[in-house]
């Protein structure tokens, strides 16, 4: 397993724990379809939330959230619709969130930023 994959998995674990502490119900992790992938599918009260997790160790290439562009959001929208259809969920009460994680290895901490209802 490459470092990039390990960091991504670790970041996703942190994001899941973070969302649970905020009262979210985690439904699915790593949902894949031919349309794309969604890191975490959750519920925030009665609203479905499709979460994109981005994790980085440095800001050398920008903040983690900066890696989520319009094309990525469009893929998430298509994939979210596929998820809803596959699970016979007939609702328009859903949103896309980003959980951006910057791992600060030197101090053994992570900075987590949560962006709700992202629309680029």
N, C-alpha and C positions, 0 to 999 in steps of 0.2 A: 504494500500500500504506500503510495507516495505521500510526501509531507502535505501537499495541497489537499489530498483526499482526507487525511487525518485531521487537518485543521478544519476542513469543512464539516466533518462529522462531529468534531468537538463543538464547533460553533452551533450546529443544529441542536445538540444536546443542551447547551446553555440557553438557546432560544426557547426550547420546549419548557425547560424549568422556569424561565422568566415568565412565559405566558401562563403557565400553571399558577404561579404565585399571584398573577394578576386576575385569576379567576376564570381563565379560558378553559374550555374543554377540548383536549386534543383528540381529533378523530382519526387522522391518517398522517403518516410521515412518508415522504418520498413517493408521492403518487406519480406514476408514469403513464403516459399515453403516447400515441404516435405524434400528437400535437405538441407535447412538451412535458415538463416536470413541474410539480409543485412541492416545495420542501415540507410544508406543514399545512394541513387543513384542520381548522379549529372552529369552535363556536364561541362567540362572545355574547352571552345571554342568548338571544334567539337569532343572532346574525352569524352567517357563515363567513369565515375569514380564511383567505388564501394567502399564506405567508411565504414571502421570499426571504431567505436568510443569506446574508453575505458576511463573510468572516475574513479578516485580514490581520496580519501581525505587524504591519508597518503602514505608514501613510505614503510610502514612496510612490505608489501609483494612484494616490487619491484615497478618499474615504470609502469604506465599503459600500455605502449606499449610492455612491456615484457610479457604481458598476451596473446599476439597474436603470436601463435606458428605455426609451419608448418601445423599441422592438421587443425587449424582454417583457414589458408590461402587456403588450399585445398578445404575446405567446401565453402569458399567464391567464389572460381573459379567455382565450380560446380553450385552454386546458381546464380552466375552472368551469366553463360551460359544459365541457365533456364530463367532468366529474359529477356535476349536478345531474346531468342526463343519465349517466350510468347508475347513479344511486336513487333514481326516481325522486329527486328533490325538485319540486316545482316552486321556486321562489326567485324573486329578484332582490331579496334582502341579503346581499353579500357584498364583500369589499376585499380589496387587496391591501395587505400591510407589508412593510419591510422591517425586518429586525437586522440591524447592522451592528456587527460586533468587531471591536478592535481589541485583540489580545495583547496585553502588556506583560510579556513574559518576565521581564526584569523584576516586577513587583508582584507577580503572580495574581494579576487581576485582569478583568475584562471590562471594557466600557461598552455598554449596550444602549443603543438608540433605537427607539420604536417609533415608526412612522405609520400612522393609521390612515386608511382610506386614500392610498396613493393613487393619483391620477395624473399621468404625465401627458 
